[in-house]
Amino acid sequence: MAARVCPITGKAPISGNARSHSLIATRRRWNVNLQPVKVNLNGRVVTMRLSARAIKTLRKTNKKAASNAAE
């Protein structure tokens, strides 16, 4: 099983307390929203597990690069 870490942003799970109605603190962890994505690296298509934020950033930068190339 791969680690729950985004290879681009470095985001990893964080831990804290879950608080019930009576304010009892029990430990919990918030996992990263990792999604499998096919990425083109040096002409090869590779499946990577990226965070949702990294996917949005990559799409945004690719869209800007494509529009600059078209001009």
N, C-alpha and C positions, 0 to 999 in steps of 0.2 A: 504494500500500500504506500503510495506516495505521500509525502508530507503535505499538510494543508497550508502551503505557502505559495503565493503568487511569484513566479520567477521574474516578473518585470517590476512590479511595485514593491515586492518584499513584504507584502501584508501577510500577517500570521494571526492565528487565533489569539484573542485576549480573554482574560478571566476576570471574574468579579463575583458579586453576590446577587443571587436571586432573592428578592424580597417578597414574602407572602403578605397577606392582609394584616397579619399580626406582627409583621416586621421581623420574622425569623429569618436569619441570614443563612443560606446554604450556597455553597460554591457552585458556580456554573461557568461555562465558557461560550463566547460568541465566536462562531466559526466564520471564515472568510467565504464570500459568495463566489466560489470557483466554478467556472463553466468550461466544458471542453470546446475548444475552438481550433479550426484548421488554419494554420498560418503559413504563408509562403516565405521560407527562409533560404536565400541563395538558390532559388529555382526549385527547391524541394518543398513539398507540402508536408507539414509536420503537425500532429495534433498535440496541443498544449492545454494545460488547465490554467486559465487566466482568471483573475478577479474581474467582476463586472465593470469596475471602474477602469481597469486597464483596457478592456475591450472597447469601451466608449472612447477612451483617449486615442487608441490606435485608429479607430474608424474616423475620428475627427481629424487627426493629423494626415491620414491617407486622403481624406476628402480635400483638405487644403492643398496637399501636394499635387493632386490630380487637377485641381482648378488652376494652380500656378503653372503647370505644364501645358495646359490648354491655351493659356494666354500668350 
